[in-house]
Amino acid sequence: MSKTRNISIALTIGFFISLMTIIIIPNIAIAANVRSSYFWSRILWTIFLCTISWISIYGYIITSSDKNKHISKLNASFSSISFISIPYAILSFILMIAFTFYSKGEEVSKLHIILQVILLAITSILTVFI
């Protein structure tokens, strides 16, 4: 097998481990009777962010091995997206768990969604200017 193929397989395995973690931890930690109506949308949002992070990691690693000048510019884009999206995905997951534990009503869920939108705006702006 080629080196790129081995890296691709390792990254794919890492991606699926992350997905399973995002799905399993909230389902174990939060009882079904305590979950808000936003529970699954929060998990789907975190999966979406995780997917963006893994795509940027994959793009960065694959393009870093290519010496083509055009690819090097693309590599810089992937690295900046990774630099921003990974901490955001992790913070989003932590917020999802924290707000679900402290969720006593739909107001807290709405506050969580508002915070996610604000974080998304900040992340998007940082990604554009980095």
N, C-alpha and C positions, 0 to 999 in steps of 0.2 A: 504494500500500500504506500501511496505517496504521503509525504509529510503533511500536505494540505488536507488530504482526506482524513488522516488521523486527527488533525486539529478540528476539522469539521465534526467528526464523530464525538470528540470530547466536548465540544461546545454544545452540541445537540443534547447530549446526556445531561450536561449542566443545566441547560434550559428546562428540560423535563423534570429534573430534580427540584428546580426553583418553582415550577408550576405546581408540583405535588405539595411542596411546602406551603405555598400560598393557599391552596385548597384545604389541606389537612389541618393546619394549626388553628385557623378560626373555627372549623367545625368541631374540633376537640375542645377548644377553650371556651366556646360560647354555646350554651345550651340552646336548643331549638326554641324553647318557650321564651327566651330572653332576647332573641334576635329581632332587630328592627326590620321594617319593610325594605330598607335599603341594604340589607346584608349582602345579597347576591350581586347587587350592582357595585358595591364596594369591592367585592372579590374580583369581579370582571374588570373593574378599573385597574386594580393592582396587577392583574394578569396582563392587561394591555401595556402598562408601564414596564413590566418585566420583559415583555416581548420586545419593546423598543430598546431596552437596555441590552438584551442579548443580541439583537440585530446589530447594534452599534459596536458591541464587543467583537462579534464575528467579522464585521466589515473592517474594523481596525486591525485585527490580527491577520486576516487574509491579505489586506492591502499592504500591510507593513512588510510582507515578504517579497513584494513585487518592487523592482527598481525603476519602473517606468515613471517618468516625471508627472504625467497626468494622474497616475495612480497615487503618487505621493501627496498631491493636493487633496485627493479624495480621502486619503489616510488621515490628514489633518482634520477634515470634517468629522470623520468617524470618531476620532479621539476626543474632540470637543463635545460631541453628542454624548459619548460615554461618560465623560467627566461630569456632565450635568445630569444625565438621565439616571445613572445608577444611584447616586445619593437621594435623588427625588423618589425613585421607586422604593427604596428602603424606608425613607421617611413616610411615604404614603402607606406602606404596609404597617408601620408602627402606629401611625395615626388611626388606621382602620381598626386595629386591635384595641387601642386605648379608648377610642370613642364608642366602640361597641360595648366595652365593659362598663363605661359610665353612662350608657344610654338609658335614660329614664323616660324618655319621650321622643317624639319626632323632632322637637326643636334641636336637640343635641345632634341628631342625624343631619338636619339641615345646616347646622354650624359646621359639621365635618365636611359637607359638600362645598360650602362656601370657602372653607380653608383650602380644600383641594383645588378649587378654581383659581384662587389667589396664588397658590404654589405653582399651578400650571402656567399662569401668566408670567410669573417671575422666571420660571424655568425656560419658557419659550423665549423671553427677552434675552436672558443670559446666553442661550444657545445661539441666537441670531448674532449677538455681538462678540462672541468668543471666537 
